[in-house]
Amino acid sequence: MRETYSEMHRLLRLGQRFAVATVIASRGSTPRKPGAKMLIMPDGAMVGTIGGGCGEADVWQEAMEALKKDRPTCMIVDLTEDPEAEDRVCGGQMDVFIEVMGPPVVRSQ
């Protein structure tokens, strides 16, 4: 977690935009618990983890949208076993809050 906060501090000092995905609640068996954070940069790079696999990929995709739209969002990551998705076997769910940090997007009018 220290690496994540250090990178947040560095990016803010540099005036860079990024998204922060934070697990705010979990139910059942999940790879990470509330408080886990992952940073997502506009180029798609990540620092930290909220659990890996398809669930983390879903959060990455939502974070990229949040960066594009410059607005926060909240999502449920369903990690229950699905016969079609072999890597969602944790059996739980996580609520994840995604916020955009750094300077706002300047939109032309």
Phi and psi restraints in degrees (range 20) as a CNS / XPLOR table:
assign (resid 1 and name C) (resid 2 and name N)
       (resid 2 and name CA) (resid 2 and name C) 1.0 -59.2 20.0 2
assign (resid 2 and name N) (resid 2 and name CA)
       (resid 2 and name C) (resid 3 and name N) 1.0 -41.0 20.0 2
assign (resid 2 and name C) (resid 3 and name N)
       (resid 3 and name CA) (resid 3 and name C) 1.0 -60.1 20.0 2
assign (resid 3 and name N) (resid 3 and name CA)
       (resid 3 and name C) (resid 4 and name N) 1.0 -40.6 20.0 2
assign (resid 3 and name C) (resid 4 and name N)
       (resid 4 and name CA) (resid 4 and name C) 1.0 -63.2 20.0 2
assign (resid 4 and name N) (resid 4 and name CA)
       (resid 4 and name C) (resid 5 and name N) 1.0 -47.5 20.0 2
assign (resid 4 and name C) (resid 5 and name N)
       (resid 5 and name CA) (resid 5 and name C) 1.0 -66.3 20.0 2
assign (resid 5 and name N) (resid 5 and name CA)
       (resid 5 and name C) (resid 6 and name N) 1.0 -37.4 20.0 2
assign (resid 5 and name C) (resid 6 and name N)
       (resid 6 and name CA) (resid 6 and name C) 1.0 -63.2 20.0 2
assign (resid 6 and name N) (resid 6 and name CA)
       (resid 6 and name C) (resid 7 and name N) 1.0 -41.9 20.0 2
assign (resid 6 and name C) (resid 7 and name N)
       (resid 7 and name CA) (resid 7 and name C) 1.0 -68.3 20.0 2
assign (resid 7 and name N) (resid 7 and name CA)
       (resid 7 and name C) (resid 8 and name N) 1.0 -39.0 20.0 2
assign (resid 7 and name C) (resid 8 and name N)
       (resid 8 and name CA) (resid 8 and name C) 1.0 -58.3 20.0 2
assign (resid 8 and name N) (resid 8 and name CA)
       (resid 8 and name C) (resid 9 and name N) 1.0 -46.8 20.0 2
assign (resid 8 and name C) (resid 9 and name N)
       (resid 9 and name CA) (resid 9 and name C) 1.0 -60.9 20.0 2
assign (resid 9 and name N) (resid 9 and name CA)
       (resid 9 and name C) (resid 10 and name N) 1.0 -45.8 20.0 2
assign (resid 9 and name C) (resid 10 and name N)
       (resid 10 and name CA) (resid 10 and name C) 1.0 -61.4 20.0 2
assign (resid 10 and name N) (resid 10 and name CA)
       (resid 10 and name C) (resid 11 and name N) 1.0 -46.5 20.0 2
assign (resid 10 and name C) (resid 11 and name N)
       (resid 11 and name CA) (resid 11 and name C) 1.0 -65.1 20.0 2
assign (resid 11 and name N) (resid 11 and name CA)
       (resid 11 and name C) (resid 12 and name N) 1.0 -40.4 20.0 2
assign (resid 11 and name C) (resid 12 and name N)
       (resid 12 and name CA) (resid 12 and name C) 1.0 -64.8 20.0 2
assign (resid 12 and name N) (resid 12 and name CA)
       (resid 12 and name C) (resid 13 and name N) 1.0 -41.9 20.0 2
assign (resid 12 and name C) (resid 13 and name N)
       (resid 13 and name CA) (resid 13 and name C) 1.0 -59.8 20.0 2
assign (resid 13 and name N) (resid 13 and name CA)
       (resid 13 and name C) (resid 14 and name N) 1.0 -36.1 20.0 2
assign (resid 13 and name C) (resid 14 and name N)
       (resid 14 and name CA) (resid 14 and name C) 1.0 -83.9 20.0 2
assign (resid 14 and name N) (resid 14 and name CA)
       (resid 14 and name C) (resid 15 and name N) 1.0 -5.9 20.0 2
assign (resid 14 and name C) (resid 15 and name N)
       (resid 15 and name CA) (resid 15 and name C) 1.0 73.1 20.0 2
assign (resid 15 and name N) (resid 15 and name CA)
       (resid 15 and name C) (resid 16 and name N) 1.0 28.8 20.0 2
assign (resid 15 and name C) (resid 16 and name N)
       (resid 16 and name CA) (resid 16 and name C) 1.0 -90.0 20.0 2
assign (resid 16 and name N) (resid 16 and name CA)
       (resid 16 and name C) (resid 17 and name N) 1.0 147.8 20.0 2
assign (resid 16 and name C) (resid 17 and name N)
       (resid 17 and name CA) (resid 17 and name C) 1.0 -89.2 20.0 2
assign (resid 17 and name N) (resid 17 and name CA)
       (resid 17 and name C) (resid 18 and name N) 1.0 147.9 20.0 2
assign (resid 17 and name C) (resid 18 and name N)
       (resid 18 and name CA) (resid 18 and name C) 1.0 -164.8 20.0 2
assign (resid 18 and name N) (resid 18 and name CA)
       (resid 18 and name C) (resid 19 and name N) 1.0 165.7 20.0 2
assign (resid 18 and name C) (resid 19 and name N)
       (resid 19 and name CA) (resid 19 and name C) 1.0 -110.7 20.0 2
assign (resid 19 and name N) (resid 19 and name CA)
       (resid 19 and name C) (resid 20 and name N) 1.0 146.3 20.0 2
assign (resid 19 and name C) (resid 20 and name N)
       (resid 20 and name CA) (resid 20 and name C) 1.0 -116.3 20.0 2
assign (resid 20 and name N) (resid 20 and name CA)
       (resid 20 and name C) (resid 21 and name N) 1.0 119.8 20.0 2
assign (resid 20 and name C) (resid 21 and name N)
       (resid 21 and name CA) (resid 21 and name C) 1.0 -101.7 20.0 2
assign (resid 21 and name N) (resid 21 and name CA)
       (resid 21 and name C) (resid 22 and name N) 1.0 122.8 20.0 2
assign (resid 21 and name C) (resid 22 and name N)
       (resid 22 and name CA) (resid 22 and name C) 1.0 -123.8 20.0 2
assign (resid 22 and name N) (resid 22 and name CA)
       (resid 22 and name C) (resid 23 and name N) 1.0 128.4 20.0 2
assign (resid 22 and name C) (resid 23 and name N)
       (resid 23 and name CA) (resid 23 and name C) 1.0 -71.4 20.0 2
assign (resid 23 and name N) (resid 23 and name CA)
       (resid 23 and name C) (resid 24 and name N) 1.0 119.8 20.0 2
assign (resid 23 and name C) (resid 24 and name N)
       (resid 24 and name CA) (resid 24 and name C) 1.0 -105.9 20.0 2
assign (resid 24 and name N) (resid 24 and name CA)
       (resid 24 and name C) (resid 25 and name N) 1.0 -15.8 20.0 2
assign (resid 24 and name C) (resid 25 and name N)
       (resid 25 and name CA) (resid 25 and name C) 1.0 -160.9 20.0 2
assign (resid 25 and name N) (resid 25 and name CA)
       (resid 25 and name C) (resid 26 and name N) 1.0 153.1 20.0 2
assign (resid 25 and name C) (resid 26 and name N)
       (resid 26 and name CA) (resid 26 and name C) 1.0 -143.8 20.0 2
assign (resid 26 and name N) (resid 26 and name CA)
       (resid 26 and name C) (resid 27 and name N) 1.0 148.4 20.0 2
assign (resid 26 and name C) (resid 27 and name N)
       (resid 27 and name CA) (resid 27 and name C) 1.0 -132.6 20.0 2
assign (resid 27 and name N) (resid 27 and name CA)
       (resid 27 and name C) (resid 28 and name N) 1.0 134.7 20.0 2
assign (resid 27 and name C) (resid 28 and name N)
       (resid 28 and name CA) (resid 28 and name C) 1.0 75.7 20.0 2
assign (resid 28 and name N) (resid 28 and name CA)
       (resid 28 and name C) (resid 29 and name N) 1.0 -157.8 20.0 2
assign (resid 28 and name C) (resid 29 and name N)
       (resid 29 and name CA) (resid 29 and name C) 1.0 -85.6 20.0 2
assign (resid 29 and name N) (resid 29 and name CA)
       (resid 29 and name C) (resid 30 and name N) 1.0 115.9 20.0 2
assign (resid 29 and name C) (resid 30 and name N)
       (resid 30 and name CA) (resid 30 and name C) 1.0 -131.9 20.0 2
assign (resid 30 and name N) (resid 30 and name CA)
       (resid 30 and name C) (resid 31 and name N) 1.0 153.0 20.0 2
assign (resid 30 and name C) (resid 31 and name N)
       (resid 31 and name CA) (resid 31 and name C) 1.0 -69.5 20.0 2
assign (resid 31 and name N) (resid 31 and name CA)
       (resid 31 and name C) (resid 32 and name N) 1.0 -27.9 20.0 2
assign (resid 31 and name C) (resid 32 and name N)
       (resid 32 and name CA) (resid 32 and name C) 1.0 -133.7 20.0 2
assign (resid 32 and name N) (resid 32 and name CA)
       (resid 32 and name C) (resid 33 and name N) 1.0 156.9 20.0 2
assign (resid 32 and name C) (resid 33 and name N)
       (resid 33 and name CA) (resid 33 and name C) 1.0 -110.9 20.0 2
assign (resid 33 and name N) (resid 33 and name CA)
       (resid 33 and name C) (resid 34 and name N) 1.0 172.0 20.0 2
assign (resid 33 and name C) (resid 34 and name N)
       (resid 34 and name CA) (resid 34 and name C) 1.0 -50.4 20.0 2
assign (resid 34 and name N) (resid 34 and name CA)
       (resid 34 and name C) (resid 35 and name N) 1.0 138.7 20.0 2
assign (resid 34 and name C) (resid 35 and name N)
       (resid 35 and name CA) (resid 35 and name C) 1.0 104.3 20.0 2
assign (resid 35 and name N) (resid 35 and name CA)
       (resid 35 and name C) (resid 36 and name N) 1.0 -22.5 20.0 2
assign (resid 35 and name C) (resid 36 and name N)
       (resid 36 and name CA) (resid 36 and name C) 1.0 -61.9 20.0 2
assign (resid 36 and name N) (resid 36 and name CA)
       (resid 36 and name C) (resid 37 and name N) 1.0 139.1 20.0 2
assign (resid 36 and name C) (resid 37 and name N)
       (resid 37 and name CA) (resid 37 and name C) 1.0 -130.9 20.0 2
assign (resid 37 and name N) (resid 37 and name CA)
       (resid 37 and name C) (resid 38 and name N) 1.0 151.6 20.0 2
assign (resid 37 and name C) (resid 38 and name N)
       (resid 38 and name CA) (resid 38 and name C) 1.0 -142.1 20.0 2
assign (resid 38 and name N) (resid 38 and name CA)
       (resid 38 and name C) (resid 39 and name N) 1.0 134.7 20.0 2
assign (resid 38 and name C) (resid 39 and name N)
       (resid 39 and name CA) (resid 39 and name C) 1.0 -98.3 20.0 2
assign (resid 39 and name N) (resid 39 and name CA)
       (resid 39 and name C) (resid 40 and name N) 1.0 140.3 20.0 2
assign (resid 39 and name C) (resid 40 and name N)
       (resid 40 and name CA) (resid 40 and name C) 1.0 -127.5 20.0 2
assign (resid 40 and name N) (resid 40 and name CA)
       (resid 40 and name C) (resid 41 and name N) 1.0 123.3 20.0 2
assign (resid 40 and name C) (resid 41 and name N)
       (resid 41 and name CA) (resid 41 and name C) 1.0 -92.3 20.0 2
assign (resid 41 and name N) (resid 41 and name CA)
       (resid 41 and name C) (resid 42 and name N) 1.0 158.4 20.0 2
assign (resid 41 and name C) (resid 42 and name N)
       (resid 42 and name CA) (resid 42 and name C) 1.0 -56.7 20.0 2
assign (resid 42 and name N) (resid 42 and name CA)
       (resid 42 and name C) (resid 43 and name N) 1.0 -25.6 20.0 2
assign (resid 42 and name C) (resid 43 and name N)
       (resid 43 and name CA) (resid 43 and name C) 1.0 -84.2 20.0 2
assign (resid 43 and name N) (resid 43 and name CA)
       (resid 43 and name C) (resid 44 and name N) 1.0 1.4 20.0 2
assign (resid 43 and name C) (resid 44 and name N)
       (resid 44 and name CA) (resid 44 and name C) 1.0 95.9 20.0 2
assign (resid 44 and name N) (resid 44 and name CA)
       (resid 44 and name C) (resid 45 and name N) 1.0 -9.9 20.0 2
assign (resid 44 and name C) (resid 45 and name N)
       (resid 45 and name CA) (resid 45 and name C) 1.0 -65.2 20.0 2
assign (resid 45 and name N) (resid 45 and name CA)
       (resid 45 and name C) (resid 46 and name N) 1.0 152.0 20.0 2
assign (resid 45 and name C) (resid 46 and name N)
       (resid 46 and name CA) (resid 46 and name C) 1.0 -130.5 20.0 2
assign (resid 46 and name N) (resid 46 and name CA)
       (resid 46 and name C) (resid 47 and name N) 1.0 151.2 20.0 2
assign (resid 46 and name C) (resid 47 and name N)
       (resid 47 and name CA) (resid 47 and name C) 1.0 -132.6 20.0 2
assign (resid 47 and name N) (resid 47 and name CA)
       (resid 47 and name C) (resid 48 and name N) 1.0 133.4 20.0 2
assign (resid 47 and name C) (resid 48 and name N)
       (resid 48 and name CA) (resid 48 and name C) 1.0 85.9 20.0 2
assign (resid 48 and name N) (resid 48 and name CA)
       (resid 48 and name C) (resid 49 and name N) 1.0 -176.1 20.0 2
assign (resid 48 and name C) (resid 49 and name N)
       (resid 49 and name CA) (resid 49 and name C) 1.0 -154.1 20.0 2
assign (resid 49 and name N) (resid 49 and name CA)
       (resid 49 and name C) (resid 50 and name N) 1.0 151.0 20.0 2
assign (resid 49 and name C) (resid 50 and name N)
       (resid 50 and name CA) (resid 50 and name C) 1.0 -118.1 20.0 2
assign (resid 50 and name N) (resid 50 and name CA)
       (resid 50 and name C) (resid 51 and name N) 1.0 13.4 20.0 2
assign (resid 50 and name C) (resid 51 and name N)
       (resid 51 and name CA) (resid 51 and name C) 1.0 140.7 20.0 2
assign (resid 51 and name N) (resid 51 and name CA)
       (resid 51 and name C) (resid 52 and name N) 1.0 -16.9 20.0 2
assign (resid 51 and name C) (resid 52 and name N)
       (resid 52 and name CA) (resid 52 and name C) 1.0 81.1 20.0 2
assign (resid 52 and name N) (resid 52 and name CA)
       (resid 52 and name C) (resid 53 and name N) 1.0 -178.2 20.0 2
assign (resid 52 and name C) (resid 53 and name N)
       (resid 53 and name CA) (resid 53 and name C) 1.0 66.2 20.0 2
assign (resid 53 and name N) (resid 53 and name CA)
       (resid 53 and name C) (resid 54 and name N) 1.0 -158.9 20.0 2
assign (resid 53 and name C) (resid 54 and name N)
       (resid 54 and name CA) (resid 54 and name C) 1.0 -63.5 20.0 2
assign (resid 54 and name N) (resid 54 and name CA)
       (resid 54 and name C) (resid 55 and name N) 1.0 -34.9 20.0 2
assign (resid 54 and name C) (resid 55 and name N)
       (resid 55 and name CA) (resid 55 and name C) 1.0 -61.4 20.0 2
assign (resid 55 and name N) (resid 55 and name CA)
       (resid 55 and name C) (resid 56 and name N) 1.0 -44.6 20.0 2
assign (resid 55 and name C) (resid 56 and name N)
       (resid 56 and name CA) (resid 56 and name C) 1.0 -67.5 20.0 2
assign (resid 56 and name N) (resid 56 and name CA)
       (resid 56 and name C) (resid 57 and name N) 1.0 -35.5 20.0 2
assign (resid 56 and name C) (resid 57 and name N)
       (resid 57 and name CA) (resid 57 and name C) 1.0 -63.8 20.0 2
assign (resid 57 and name N) (resid 57 and name CA)
       (resid 57 and name C) (resid 58 and name N) 1.0 -39.3 20.0 2
assign (resid 57 and name C) (resid 58 and name N)
       (resid 58 and name CA) (resid 58 and name C) 1.0 -62.9 20.0 2
assign (resid 58 and name N) (resid 58 and name CA)
       (resid 58 and name C) (resid 59 and name N) 1.0 -41.5 20.0 2
assign (resid 58 and name C) (resid 59 and name N)
       (resid 59 and name CA) (resid 59 and name C) 1.0 -66.6 20.0 2
assign (resid 59 and name N) (resid 59 and name CA)
       (resid 59 and name C) (resid 60 and name N) 1.0 -41.5 20.0 2
assign (resid 59 and name C) (resid 60 and name N)
       (resid 60 and name CA) (resid 60 and name C) 1.0 -56.8 20.0 2
assign (resid 60 and name N) (resid 60 and name CA)
       (resid 60 and name C) (resid 61 and name N) 1.0 -46.9 20.0 2
assign (resid 60 and name C) (resid 61 and name N)
       (resid 61 and name CA) (resid 61 and name C) 1.0 -62.1 20.0 2
assign (resid 61 and name N) (resid 61 and name CA)
       (resid 61 and name C) (resid 62 and name N) 1.0 -43.8 20.0 2
assign (resid 61 and name C) (resid 62 and name N)
       (resid 62 and name CA) (resid 62 and name C) 1.0 -65.8 20.0 2
assign (resid 62 and name N) (resid 62 and name CA)
       (resid 62 and name C) (resid 63 and name N) 1.0 -36.7 20.0 2
assign (resid 62 and name C) (resid 63 and name N)
       (resid 63 and name CA) (resid 63 and name C) 1.0 -66.6 20.0 2
assign (resid 63 and name N) (resid 63 and name CA)
       (resid 63 and name C) (resid 64 and name N) 1.0 -38.0 20.0 2
assign (resid 63 and name C) (resid 64 and name N)
       (resid 64 and name CA) (resid 64 and name C) 1.0 -62.7 20.0 2
assign (resid 64 and name N) (resid 64 and name CA)
       (resid 64 and name C) (resid 65 and name N) 1.0 -39.2 20.0 2
assign (resid 64 and name C) (resid 65 and name N)
       (resid 65 and name CA) (resid 65 and name C) 1.0 -65.7 20.0 2
assign (resid 65 and name N) (resid 65 and name CA)
       (resid 65 and name C) (resid 66 and name N) 1.0 -42.6 20.0 2
assign (resid 65 and name C) (resid 66 and name N)
       (resid 66 and name CA) (resid 66 and name C) 1.0 -60.8 20.0 2
assign (resid 66 and name N) (resid 66 and name CA)
       (resid 66 and name C) (resid 67 and name N) 1.0 -40.4 20.0 2
assign (resid 66 and name C) (resid 67 and name N)
       (resid 67 and name CA) (resid 67 and name C) 1.0 -64.2 20.0 2
assign (resid 67 and name N) (resid 67 and name CA)
       (resid 67 and name C) (resid 68 and name N) 1.0 -41.7 20.0 2
assign (resid 67 and name C) (resid 68 and name N)
       (resid 68 and name CA) (resid 68 and name C) 1.0 -64.0 20.0 2
assign (resid 68 and name N) (resid 68 and name CA)
       (resid 68 and name C) (resid 69 and name N) 1.0 -43.4 20.0 2
assign (resid 68 and name C) (resid 69 and name N)
       (resid 69 and name CA) (resid 69 and name C) 1.0 -87.4 20.0 2
assign (resid 69 and name N) (resid 69 and name CA)
       (resid 69 and name C) (resid 70 and name N) 1.0 -11.1 20.0 2
assign (resid 69 and name C) (resid 70 and name N)
       (resid 70 and name CA) (resid 70 and name C) 1.0 56.9 20.0 2
assign (resid 70 and name N) (resid 70 and name CA)
       (resid 70 and name C) (resid 71 and name N) 1.0 47.4 20.0 2
assign (resid 70 and name C) (resid 71 and name N)
       (resid 71 and name CA) (resid 71 and name C) 1.0 -150.9 20.0 2
assign (resid 71 and name N) (resid 71 and name CA)
       (resid 71 and name C) (resid 72 and name N) 1.0 149.1 20.0 2
assign (resid 71 and name C) (resid 72 and name N)
       (resid 72 and name CA) (resid 72 and name C) 1.0 -72.9 20.0 2
assign (resid 72 and name N) (resid 72 and name CA)
       (resid 72 and name C) (resid 73 and name N) 1.0 162.9 20.0 2
assign (resid 72 and name C) (resid 73 and name N)
       (resid 73 and name CA) (resid 73 and name C) 1.0 -152.6 20.0 2
assign (resid 73 and name N) (resid 73 and name CA)
       (resid 73 and name C) (resid 74 and name N) 1.0 164.0 20.0 2
assign (resid 73 and name C) (resid 74 and name N)
       (resid 74 and name CA) (resid 74 and name C) 1.0 -130.4 20.0 2
assign (resid 74 and name N) (resid 74 and name CA)
       (resid 74 and name C) (resid 75 and name N) 1.0 141.8 20.0 2
assign (resid 74 and name C) (resid 75 and name N)
       (resid 75 and name CA) (resid 75 and name C) 1.0 -143.3 20.0 2
assign (resid 75 and name N) (resid 75 and name CA)
       (resid 75 and name C) (resid 76 and name N) 1.0 158.6 20.0 2
assign (resid 75 and name C) (resid 76 and name N)
       (resid 76 and name CA) (resid 76 and name C) 1.0 -104.1 20.0 2
assign (resid 76 and name N) (resid 76 and name CA)
       (resid 76 and name C) (resid 77 and name N) 1.0 127.1 20.0 2
assign (resid 76 and name C) (resid 77 and name N)
       (resid 77 and name CA) (resid 77 and name C) 1.0 -102.7 20.0 2
assign (resid 77 and name N) (resid 77 and name CA)
       (resid 77 and name C) (resid 78 and name N) 1.0 113.4 20.0 2
assign (resid 77 and name C) (resid 78 and name N)
       (resid 78 and name CA) (resid 78 and name C) 1.0 -94.8 20.0 2
assign (resid 78 and name N) (resid 78 and name CA)
       (resid 78 and name C) (resid 79 and name N) 1.0 113.2 20.0 2
assign (resid 78 and name C) (resid 79 and name N)
       (resid 79 and name CA) (resid 79 and name C) 1.0 -107.4 20.0 2
assign (resid 79 and name N) (resid 79 and name CA)
       (resid 79 and name C) (resid 80 and name N) 1.0 18.5 20.0 2
assign (resid 79 and name C) (resid 80 and name N)
       (resid 80 and name CA) (resid 80 and name C) 1.0 -71.1 20.0 2
assign (resid 80 and name N) (resid 80 and name CA)
       (resid 80 and name C) (resid 81 and name N) 1.0 154.1 20.0 2
assign (resid 80 and name C) (resid 81 and name N)
       (resid 81 and name CA) (resid 81 and name C) 1.0 -64.9 20.0 2
assign (resid 81 and name N) (resid 81 and name CA)
       (resid 81 and name C) (resid 82 and name N) 1.0 132.8 20.0 2
assign (resid 81 and name C) (resid 82 and name N)
       (resid 82 and name CA) (resid 82 and name C) 1.0 -127.3 20.0 2
assign (resid 82 and name N) (resid 82 and name CA)
       (resid 82 and name C) (resid 83 and name N) 1.0 126.1 20.0 2
assign (resid 82 and name C) (resid 83 and name N)
       (resid 83 and name CA) (resid 83 and name C) 1.0 -56.2 20.0 2
assign (resid 83 and name N) (resid 83 and name CA)
       (resid 83 and name C) (resid 84 and name N) 1.0 -26.7 20.0 2
assign (resid 83 and name C) (resid 84 and name N)
       (resid 84 and name CA) (resid 84 and name C) 1.0 -85.4 20.0 2
assign (resid 84 and name N) (resid 84 and name CA)
       (resid 84 and name C) (resid 85 and name N) 1.0 -17.2 20.0 2
assign (resid 84 and name C) (resid 85 and name N)
       (resid 85 and name CA) (resid 85 and name C) 1.0 -124.5 20.0 2
assign (resid 85 and name N) (resid 85 and name CA)
       (resid 85 and name C) (resid 86 and name N) 1.0 98.5 20.0 2
assign (resid 85 and name C) (resid 86 and name N)
       (resid 86 and name CA) (resid 86 and name C) 1.0 -64.6 20.0 2
assign (resid 86 and name N) (resid 86 and name CA)
       (resid 86 and name C) (resid 87 and name N) 1.0 -20.9 20.0 2
assign (resid 86 and name C) (resid 87 and name N)
       (resid 87 and name CA) (resid 87 and name C) 1.0 -99.1 20.0 2
assign (resid 87 and name N) (resid 87 and name CA)
       (resid 87 and name C) (resid 88 and name N) 1.0 13.1 20.0 2
assign (resid 87 and name C) (resid 88 and name N)
       (resid 88 and name CA) (resid 88 and name C) 1.0 -109.5 20.0 2
assign (resid 88 and name N) (resid 88 and name CA)
       (resid 88 and name C) (resid 89 and name N) 1.0 66.2 20.0 2
assign (resid 88 and name C) (resid 89 and name N)
       (resid 89 and name CA) (resid 89 and name C) 1.0 -112.2 20.0 2
assign (resid 89 and name N) (resid 89 and name CA)
       (resid 89 and name C) (resid 90 and name N) 1.0 9.0 20.0 2
assign (resid 89 and name C) (resid 90 and name N)
       (resid 90 and name CA) (resid 90 and name C) 1.0 -66.5 20.0 2
assign (resid 90 and name N) (resid 90 and name CA)
       (resid 90 and name C) (resid 91 and name N) 1.0 -38.0 20.0 2
assign (resid 90 and name C) (resid 91 and name N)
       (resid 91 and name CA) (resid 91 and name C) 1.0 94.3 20.0 2
assign (resid 91 and name N) (resid 91 and name CA)
       (resid 91 and name C) (resid 92 and name N) 1.0 6.8 20.0 2
assign (resid 91 and name C) (resid 92 and name N)
       (resid 92 and name CA) (resid 92 and name C) 1.0 -127.6 20.0 2
assign (resid 92 and name N) (resid 92 and name CA)
       (resid 92 and name C) (resid 93 and name N) 1.0 -171.0 20.0 2
assign (resid 92 and name C) (resid 93 and name N)
       (resid 93 and name CA) (resid 93 and name C) 1.0 -135.8 20.0 2
assign (resid 93 and name N) (resid 93 and name CA)
       (resid 93 and name C) (resid 94 and name N) 1.0 149.5 20.0 2
assign (resid 93 and name C) (resid 94 and name N)
       (resid 94 and name CA) (resid 94 and name C) 1.0 -127.4 20.0 2
assign (resid 94 and name N) (resid 94 and name CA)
       (resid 94 and name C) (resid 95 and name N) 1.0 138.2 20.0 2
assign (resid 94 and name C) (resid 95 and name N)
       (resid 95 and name CA) (resid 95 and name C) 1.0 -93.5 20.0 2
assign (resid 95 and name N) (resid 95 and name CA)
       (resid 95 and name C) (resid 96 and name N) 1.0 129.5 20.0 2
assign (resid 95 and name C) (resid 96 and name N)
       (resid 96 and name CA) (resid 96 and name C) 1.0 -125.5 20.0 2
assign (resid 96 and name N) (resid 96 and name CA)
       (resid 96 and name C) (resid 97 and name N) 1.0 126.9 20.0 2
assign (resid 96 and name C) (resid 97 and name N)
       (resid 97 and name CA) (resid 97 and name C) 1.0 -99.0 20.0 2
assign (resid 97 and name N) (resid 97 and name CA)
       (resid 97 and name C) (resid 98 and name N) 1.0 131.1 20.0 2
assign (resid 97 and name C) (resid 98 and name N)
       (resid 98 and name CA) (resid 98 and name C) 1.0 -118.1 20.0 2
assign (resid 98 and name N) (resid 98 and name CA)
       (resid 98 and name C) (resid 99 and name N) 1.0 120.9 20.0 2
assign (resid 98 and name C) (resid 99 and name N)
       (resid 99 and name CA) (resid 99 and name C) 1.0 -122.0 20.0 2
assign (resid 99 and name N) (resid 99 and name CA)
       (resid 99 and name C) (resid 100 and name N) 1.0 148.4 20.0 2
assign (resid 99 and name C) (resid 100 and name N)
       (resid 100 and name CA) (resid 100 and name C) 1.0 -98.0 20.0 2
assign (resid 100 and name N) (resid 100 and name CA)
       (resid 100 and name C) (resid 101 and name N) 1.0 133.0 20.0 2
assign (resid 100 and name C) (resid 101 and name N)
       (resid 101 and name CA) (resid 101 and name C) 1.0 -124.6 20.0 2
assign (resid 101 and name N) (resid 101 and name CA)
       (resid 101 and name C) (resid 102 and name N) 1.0 160.0 20.0 2
assign (resid 101 and name C) (resid 102 and name N)
       (resid 102 and name CA) (resid 102 and name C) 1.0 100.7 20.0 2
assign (resid 102 and name N) (resid 102 and name CA)
       (resid 102 and name C) (resid 103 and name N) 1.0 -173.5 20.0 2
assign (resid 102 and name C) (resid 103 and name N)
       (resid 103 and name CA) (resid 103 and name C) 1.0 -65.8 20.0 2
assign (resid 103 and name N) (resid 103 and name CA)
       (resid 103 and name C) (resid 104 and name N) 1.0 146.2 20.0 2
assign (resid 103 and name C) (resid 104 and name N)
       (resid 104 and name CA) (resid 104 and name C) 1.0 -69.0 20.0 2
assign (resid 104 and name N) (resid 104 and name CA)
       (resid 104 and name C) (resid 105 and name N) 1.0 159.0 20.0 2
assign (resid 104 and name C) (resid 105 and name N)
       (resid 105 and name CA) (resid 105 and name C) 1.0 -71.5 20.0 2
assign (resid 105 and name N) (resid 105 and name CA)
       (resid 105 and name C) (resid 106 and name N) 1.0 132.7 20.0 2
assign (resid 105 and name C) (resid 106 and name N)
       (resid 106 and name CA) (resid 106 and name C) 1.0 -92.3 20.0 2
assign (resid 106 and name N) (resid 106 and name CA)
       (resid 106 and name C) (resid 107 and name N) 1.0 117.7 20.0 2
assign (resid 106 and name C) (resid 107 and name N)
       (resid 107 and name CA) (resid 107 and name C) 1.0 -104.5 20.0 2
assign (resid 107 and name N) (resid 107 and name CA)
       (resid 107 and name C) (resid 108 and name N) 1.0 136.1 20.0 2
assign (resid 107 and name C) (resid 108 and name N)
       (resid 108 and name CA) (resid 108 and name C) 1.0 -77.1 20.0 2
assign (resid 108 and name N) (resid 108 and name CA)
       (resid 108 and name C) (resid 109 and name N) 1.0 149.6 20.0 2
